[in-house]
Amino acid sequence: MPKVVYVGGSGQEHAVDGAVGESVMATAVKNGVPGIIGECGGNASCATCHVWVRAEFAELVGEPDDLEQDLLEMAVSEPRDSSRLSCQIPLSPELDGLTVDVPPQQP
Ligand code: FES
């Protein structure tokens, strides 16, 4: 089971076990991780699942596609190079230990 670590703005960590194929957003919502809302249910249209992927996982997680990139640029409060919509990151065994920072506010 890949573990995902969500780090909040004041440094509090939530480490939860996810399932392969499940998204980083769904894993957070299922486990009550604060700050990940997932309003659209994973359809890449609300941006309330925005996270910043830690640099050591950037390559494994990969780049957003064009649609996601547009939403990140237009809809999130603090877009960075490391921004991703967590509903668009499916968990895989390689992502065990994935660490993401949760923004202080979602759109
Ligand atoms: S859950 Fe809506 S964009 Fe990710």
Backbone and ligand atoms as CSV (ligand in chain L), in Angstrom:
chain,resi,resn,atom,element,x,y,z
A,1,MET,N,N,0.840,-1.213,0.000
A,1,MET,CA,C,0.000,0.000,0.000
A,1,MET,C,C,0.867,1.253,0.000
A,2,PRO,N,N,0.758,2.076,-0.999
A,2,PRO,CA,C,1.549,3.307,-0.988
A,2,PRO,C,C,1.063,4.265,0.100
A,3,LYS,N,N,2.020,4.778,0.835
A,3,LYS,CA,C,1.690,5.750,1.881
A,3,LYS,C,C,1.816,7.155,1.290
A,4,VAL,N,N,0.915,8.034,1.681
A,4,VAL,CA,C,0.986,9.428,1.252
A,4,VAL,C,C,1.064,10.308,2.491
A,5,VAL,N,N,1.963,11.277,2.454
A,5,VAL,CA,C,2.104,12.205,3.573
A,5,VAL,C,C,1.633,13.589,3.106
A,6,TYR,N,N,0.643,14.116,3.782
A,6,TYR,CA,C,0.099,15.448,3.490
A,6,TYR,C,C,0.601,16.389,4.587
A,7,VAL,N,N,1.232,17.473,4.184
A,7,VAL,CA,C,1.780,18.401,5.167
A,7,VAL,C,C,1.003,19.716,5.099
A,8,GLY,N,N,0.439,20.108,6.212
A,8,GLY,CA,C,-0.337,21.339,6.278
A,8,GLY,C,C,0.560,22.555,6.462
A,9,GLY,N,N,-0.047,23.730,6.394
A,9,GLY,CA,C,0.698,24.975,6.437
A,9,GLY,C,C,1.537,25.168,7.687
A,10,SER,N,N,1.074,24.661,8.827
A,10,SER,CA,C,1.860,24.839,10.048
A,10,SER,C,C,2.734,23.620,10.332
A,11,GLY,N,N,2.915,22.777,9.337
A,11,GLY,CA,C,3.852,21.673,9.464
A,11,GLY,C,C,3.244,20.368,9.960
A,12,GLN,N,N,1.936,20.386,10.276
A,12,GLN,CA,C,1.335,19.141,10.763
A,12,GLN,C,C,1.221,18.139,9.617
A,13,GLU,N,N,1.578,16.884,9.936
A,13,GLU,CA,C,1.598,15.849,8.906
A,13,GLU,C,C,0.468,14.852,9.110
A,14,HIS,N,N,-0.124,14.447,7.985
A,14,HIS,CA,C,-1.086,13.350,8.005
A,14,HIS,C,C,-0.542,12.278,7.077
A,15,ALA,N,N,-0.150,11.149,7.623
A,15,ALA,CA,C,0.353,10.049,6.806
A,15,ALA,C,C,-0.739,8.990,6.717
A,16,VAL,N,N,-1.151,8.665,5.506
A,16,VAL,CA,C,-2.230,7.687,5.346
A,16,VAL,C,C,-1.842,6.655,4.288
A,17,ASP,N,N,-2.420,5.473,4.423
A,17,ASP,CA,C,-2.200,4.428,3.428
A,17,ASP,C,C,-3.230,4.568,2.322
A,18,GLY,N,N,-2.753,4.579,1.093
A,18,GLY,CA,C,-3.655,4.652,-0.045
A,18,GLY,C,C,-3.684,3.318,-0.774
A,19,ALA,N,N,-4.486,3.266,-1.821
A,19,ALA,CA,C,-4.577,2.056,-2.632
A,19,ALA,C,C,-4.055,2.361,-4.028
A,20,VAL,N,N,-3.383,1.394,-4.615
A,20,VAL,CA,C,-2.879,1.579,-5.975
A,20,VAL,C,C,-4.059,1.875,-6.906
A,21,GLY,N,N,-3.908,2.917,-7.709
A,21,GLY,CA,C,-4.949,3.298,-8.657
A,21,GLY,C,C,-5.871,4.381,-8.124
A,22,GLU,N,N,-5.913,4.537,-6.808
A,22,GLU,CA,C,-6.740,5.592,-6.210
A,22,GLU,C,C,-5.974,6.906,-6.300
A,23,SER,N,N,-6.704,8.014,-6.400
A,23,SER,CA,C,-5.986,9.285,-6.536
A,23,SER,C,C,-5.530,9.807,-5.176
A,24,VAL,N,N,-4.571,10.715,-5.248
A,24,VAL,CA,C,-4.077,11.367,-4.032
A,24,VAL,C,C,-5.203,12.183,-3.388
A,25,MET,N,N,-6.098,12.742,-4.207
A,25,MET,CA,C,-7.264,13.479,-3.667
A,25,MET,C,C,-8.204,12.523,-2.945
A,26,ALA,N,N,-8.592,11.432,-3.598
A,26,ALA,CA,C,-9.560,10.499,-2.994
A,26,ALA,C,C,-9.006,9.906,-1.701
A,27,THR,N,N,-7.724,9.646,-1.680
A,27,THR,CA,C,-7.090,9.102,-0.480
A,27,THR,C,C,-7.205,10.101,0.670
A,28,ALA,N,N,-7.015,11.373,0.363
A,28,ALA,CA,C,-7.101,12.414,1.393
A,28,ALA,C,C,-8.532,12.554,1.908
A,29,VAL,N,N,-9.467,12.626,0.985
A,29,VAL,CA,C,-10.872,12.842,1.378
A,29,VAL,C,C,-11.366,11.674,2.233
A,30,LYS,N,N,-11.042,10.471,1.796
A,30,LYS,CA,C,-11.464,9.261,2.516
A,30,LYS,C,C,-10.917,9.242,3.946
A,31,ASN,N,N,-9.754,9.818,4.127
A,31,ASN,CA,C,-9.105,9.787,5.439
A,31,ASN,C,C,-9.245,11.090,6.221
A,32,GLY,N,N,-10.070,12.002,5.716
A,32,GLY,CA,C,-10.339,13.237,6.454
A,32,GLY,C,C,-9.151,14.172,6.579
A,33,VAL,N,N,-8.280,14.154,5.570
A,33,VAL,CA,C,-7.127,15.061,5.611
A,33,VAL,C,C,-7.627,16.495,5.414
A,34,PRO,N,N,-7.310,17.405,6.340
A,34,PRO,CA,C,-7.793,18.779,6.197
A,34,PRO,C,C,-7.179,19.484,4.987
A,35,GLY,N,N,-7.978,20.311,4.327
A,35,GLY,CA,C,-7.445,21.159,3.258
A,35,GLY,C,C,-7.569,20.591,1.863
A,36,ILE,N,N,-7.958,19.323,1.741
A,36,ILE,CA,C,-8.191,18.750,0.410
A,36,ILE,C,C,-9.695,18.517,0.312
A,37,ILE,N,N,-10.336,19.250,-0.585
A,37,ILE,CA,C,-11.799,19.222,-0.617
A,37,ILE,C,C,-12.338,18.278,-1.695
A,38,GLY,N,N,-11.847,18.414,-2.898
A,38,GLY,CA,C,-12.273,17.498,-3.967
A,38,GLY,C,C,-13.724,17.678,-4.367
A,39,GLU,N,N,-14.115,18.936,-4.482
A,39,GLU,CA,C,-15.517,19.276,-4.723
A,39,GLU,C,C,-16.111,18.642,-5.989
A,40,CYS,N,N,-15.335,18.569,-7.055
A,40,CYS,CA,C,-15.889,18.050,-8.324
A,40,CYS,C,C,-15.773,16.532,-8.432
A,41,GLY,N,N,-15.261,15.916,-7.397
A,41,GLY,CA,C,-15.187,14.457,-7.390
A,41,GLY,C,C,-14.072,13.886,-8.251
A,42,GLY,N,N,-13.147,14.737,-8.651
A,42,GLY,CA,C,-11.993,14.223,-9.396
A,42,GLY,C,C,-12.042,14.461,-10.888
A,43,ASN,N,N,-12.883,15.409,-11.299
A,43,ASN,CA,C,-13.041,15.671,-12.737
A,43,ASN,C,C,-12.178,16.808,-13.263
A,44,ALA,N,N,-11.195,17.209,-12.507
A,44,ALA,CA,C,-10.291,18.272,-12.932
A,44,ALA,C,C,-11.039,19.540,-13.329
A,45,SER,N,N,-12.024,19.915,-12.507
A,45,SER,CA,C,-12.755,21.127,-12.845
A,45,SER,C,C,-12.947,22.082,-11.665
A,46,CYS,N,N,-12.562,21.708,-10.456
A,46,CYS,CA,C,-12.809,22.612,-9.323
A,46,CYS,C,C,-11.523,23.182,-8.708
A,47,ALA,N,N,-10.433,22.459,-8.839
A,47,ALA,CA,C,-9.130,22.869,-8.287
A,47,ALA,C,C,-9.098,22.930,-6.758
A,48,THR,N,N,-10.080,22.326,-6.090
A,48,THR,CA,C,-10.058,22.332,-4.619
A,48,THR,C,C,-9.243,21.156,-4.059
A,49,CYS,N,N,-8.474,20.544,-4.929
A,49,CYS,CA,C,-7.598,19.438,-4.496
A,49,CYS,C,C,-6.144,19.791,-4.761
A,50,HIS,N,N,-5.892,21.100,-4.905
A,50,HIS,CA,C,-4.535,21.572,-5.239
A,50,HIS,C,C,-3.525,21.170,-4.161
A,51,VAL,N,N,-2.375,20.685,-4.596
A,51,VAL,CA,C,-1.255,20.412,-3.679
A,51,VAL,C,C,0.041,20.846,-4.349
A,52,TRP,N,N,1.076,20.990,-3.535
A,52,TRP,CA,C,2.435,21.191,-4.040
A,52,TRP,C,C,3.206,19.904,-3.795
A,53,VAL,N,N,3.700,19.325,-4.869
A,53,VAL,CA,C,4.430,18.061,-4.776
A,53,VAL,C,C,5.877,18.352,-4.365
A,54,ARG,N,N,6.370,17.646,-3.355
A,54,ARG,CA,C,7.759,17.829,-2.925
A,54,ARG,C,C,8.723,17.476,-4.056
A,55,ALA,N,N,9.816,18.218,-4.119
A,55,ALA,CA,C,10.751,18.125,-5.246
A,55,ALA,C,C,11.239,16.705,-5.503
A,56,GLU,N,N,11.458,15.941,-4.447
A,56,GLU,CA,C,12.012,14.592,-4.636
A,56,GLU,C,C,11.035,13.649,-5.335
A,57,PHE,N,N,9.769,14.029,-5.421
A,57,PHE,CA,C,8.779,13.190,-6.093
A,57,PHE,C,C,8.315,13.771,-7.428
A,58,ALA,N,N,8.825,14.943,-7.779
A,58,ALA,CA,C,8.330,15.642,-8.966
A,58,ALA,C,C,8.439,14.783,-10.225
A,59,GLU,N,N,9.578,14.146,-10.407
A,59,GLU,CA,C,9.771,13.365,-11.623
A,59,GLU,C,C,8.839,12.158,-11.675
A,60,LEU,N,N,8.690,11.502,-10.538
A,60,LEU,CA,C,7.814,10.322,-10.484
A,60,LEU,C,C,6.357,10.697,-10.740
A,61,VAL,N,N,5.944,11.820,-10.196
A,61,VAL,CA,C,4.550,12.241,-10.348
A,61,VAL,C,C,4.288,12.744,-11.765
A,62,GLY,N,N,5.263,13.440,-12.329
A,62,GLY,CA,C,5.128,13.915,-13.706
A,62,GLY,C,C,4.463,15.272,-13.805
A,63,GLU,N,N,4.310,15.703,-15.049
A,63,GLU,CA,C,3.782,17.041,-15.340
A,63,GLU,C,C,2.262,16.992,-15.513
A,64,PRO,N,N,1.587,18.099,-15.224
A,64,PRO,CA,C,0.152,18.161,-15.520
A,64,PRO,C,C,-0.098,18.226,-17.028
A,65,ASP,N,N,-1.248,17.728,-17.476
A,65,ASP,CA,C,-1.584,17.895,-18.898
A,65,ASP,C,C,-2.101,19.330,-19.113
A,66,ASP,N,N,-2.422,19.674,-20.347
A,66,ASP,CA,C,-2.779,21.065,-20.674
A,66,ASP,C,C,-4.000,21.565,-19.899
A,67,LEU,N,N,-5.011,20.708,-19.813
A,67,LEU,CA,C,-6.245,21.092,-19.124
A,67,LEU,C,C,-5.949,21.383,-17.644
A,68,GLU,N,N,-5.203,20.498,-17.035
A,68,GLU,CA,C,-4.850,20.685,-15.618
A,68,GLU,C,C,-3.988,21.929,-15.447
A,69,GLN,N,N,-3.050,22.113,-16.347
A,69,GLN,CA,C,-2.166,23.279,-16.269
A,69,GLN,C,C,-2.970,24.578,-16.325
A,70,ASP,N,N,-3.950,24.632,-17.232
A,70,ASP,CA,C,-4.793,25.831,-17.345
A,70,ASP,C,C,-5.511,26.112,-16.029
A,71,LEU,N,N,-6.058,25.061,-15.452
A,71,LEU,CA,C,-6.801,25.229,-14.205
A,71,LEU,C,C,-5.866,25.681,-13.077
A,72,LEU,N,N,-4.689,25.118,-13.053
A,72,LEU,CA,C,-3.723,25.512,-12.022
A,72,LEU,C,C,-3.354,26.987,-12.159
A,73,GLU,N,N,-3.211,27.431,-13.404
A,73,GLU,CA,C,-2.809,28.824,-13.609
A,73,GLU,C,C,-3.941,29.793,-13.296
A,74,MET,N,N,-5.176,29.373,-13.557
A,74,MET,CA,C,-6.306,30.297,-13.413
A,74,MET,C,C,-7.001,30.206,-12.062
A,75,ALA,N,N,-6.996,29.029,-11.454
A,75,ALA,CA,C,-7.937,28.822,-10.353
A,75,ALA,C,C,-7.325,28.673,-8.970
A,76,VAL,N,N,-6.051,28.420,-8.861
A,76,VAL,CA,C,-5.540,28.190,-7.505
A,76,VAL,C,C,-4.947,29.472,-6.928
A,77,SER,N,N,-4.936,29.560,-5.601
A,77,SER,CA,C,-4.545,30.815,-4.965
A,77,SER,C,C,-3.043,31.065,-5.076
A,78,GLU,N,N,-2.245,30.016,-5.104
A,78,GLU,CA,C,-0.796,30.234,-5.140
A,78,GLU,C,C,-0.123,29.184,-6.030
A,79,PRO,N,N,-0.256,29.333,-7.366
A,79,PRO,CA,C,0.347,28.337,-8.245
A,79,PRO,C,C,1.875,28.378,-8.182
A,80,ARG,N,N,2.480,27.217,-8.192
A,80,ARG,CA,C,3.936,27.104,-8.220
A,80,ARG,C,C,4.295,26.047,-9.265
A,81,ASP,N,N,5.592,25.937,-9.561
A,81,ASP,CA,C,6.026,24.904,-10.503
A,81,ASP,C,C,5.649,23.513,-10.009
A,82,SER,N,N,5.568,23.361,-8.697
A,82,SER,CA,C,5.280,22.044,-8.117
A,82,SER,C,C,3.786,21.773,-7.955
A,83,SER,N,N,2.941,22.703,-8.427
A,83,SER,CA,C,1.496,22.543,-8.249
A,83,SER,C,C,0.954,21.391,-9.078
A,84,ARG,N,N,0.059,20.630,-8.475
A,84,ARG,CA,C,-0.703,19.604,-9.195
A,84,ARG,C,C,-2.103,19.541,-8.595
A,85,LEU,N,N,-3.043,19.062,-9.406
A,85,LEU,CA,C,-4.354,18.719,-8.872
A,85,LEU,C,C,-4.241,17.279,-8.377
A,86,SER,N,N,-4.474,17.089,-7.092
A,86,SER,CA,C,-4.199,15.756,-6.534
A,86,SER,C,C,-5.160,14.697,-7.056
A,87,CYS,N,N,-6.291,15.121,-7.649
A,87,CYS,CA,C,-7.192,14.113,-8.231
A,87,CYS,C,C,-6.622,13.533,-9.519
A,88,GLN,N,N,-5.604,14.173,-10.045
A,88,GLN,CA,C,-5.005,13.717,-11.305
A,88,GLN,C,C,-3.712,12.944,-11.062
A,89,ILE,N,N,-3.471,12.572,-9.817
A,89,ILE,CA,C,-2.285,11.762,-9.492
A,89,ILE,C,C,-2.750,10.407,-8.966
A,90,PRO,N,N,-2.737,9.389,-9.812
A,90,PRO,CA,C,-3.094,8.059,-9.317
A,90,PRO,C,C,-1.927,7.443,-8.548
A,91,LEU,N,N,-2.244,6.774,-7.466
A,91,LEU,CA,C,-1.175,6.154,-6.676
A,91,LEU,C,C,-0.656,4.896,-7.358
A,92,SER,N,N,0.641,4.712,-7.237
A,92,SER,CA,C,1.297,3.511,-7.761
A,92,SER,C,C,2.282,3.055,-6.691
A,93,PRO,N,N,2.759,1.823,-6.771
A,93,PRO,CA,C,3.711,1.349,-5.764
A,93,PRO,C,C,4.954,2.238,-5.691
A,94,GLU,N,N,5.359,2.801,-6.823
A,94,GLU,CA,C,6.562,3.655,-6.856
A,94,GLU,C,C,6.366,4.936,-6.056
A,95,LEU,N,N,5.126,5.341,-5.877
A,95,LEU,CA,C,4.862,6.606,-5.173
A,95,LEU,C,C,4.759,6.425,-3.659
A,96,ASP,N,N,5.127,5.260,-3.167
A,96,ASP,CA,C,5.088,5.050,-1.714
A,96,ASP,C,C,5.937,6.107,-1.010
A,97,GLY,N,N,5.343,6.795,-0.053
A,97,GLY,CA,C,6.060,7.841,0.671
A,97,GLY,C,C,5.868,9.226,0.074
A,98,LEU,N,N,5.062,9.294,-0.994
A,98,LEU,CA,C,4.802,10.586,-1.649
A,98,LEU,C,C,4.430,11.646,-0.609
A,99,THR,N,N,5.101,12.767,-0.703
A,99,THR,CA,C,4.841,13.856,0.246
A,99,THR,C,C,4.391,15.094,-0.518
A,100,VAL,N,N,3.261,15.637,-0.097
A,100,VAL,CA,C,2.730,16.844,-0.744
A,100,VAL,C,C,2.398,17.879,0.317
A,101,ASP,N,N,2.543,19.128,-0.046
A,101,ASP,CA,C,2.151,20.216,0.845
A,101,ASP,C,C,0.744,20.678,0.466
A,102,VAL,N,N,-0.065,20.884,1.489
A,102,VAL,CA,C,-1.449,21.317,1.277
A,102,VAL,C,C,-1.514,22.826,1.440
A,103,PRO,N,N,-2.027,23.541,0.435
A,103,PRO,CA,C,-2.085,25.010,0.538
A,103,PRO,C,C,-3.005,25.455,1.683
A,104,PRO,N,N,-2.739,26.636,2.239
A,104,PRO,CA,C,-3.572,27.116,3.346
A,104,PRO,C,C,-5.016,27.371,2.925
A,105,GLN,N,N,-5.225,27.646,1.645
A,105,GLN,CA,C,-6.619,27.798,1.202
A,105,GLN,C,C,-6.809,27.223,-0.184
A,106,GLN,N,N,-8.004,26.699,-0.422
A,106,GLN,CA,C,-8.365,26.185,-1.741
A,106,GLN,C,C,-9.342,27.178,-2.362
A,107,PRO,N,N,-9.425,27.204,-3.692
A,107,PRO,CA,C,-10.312,28.191,-4.308
A,107,PRO,C,C,-11.768,27.979,-3.919
L,1,FES,S1,S,-11.226,17.216,-7.252
L,1,FES,FE1,FE,-11.873,18.837,-8.519
L,1,FES,S2,S,-10.130,19.338,-9.647
L,1,FES,FE2,FE,-9.467,17.722,-8.383
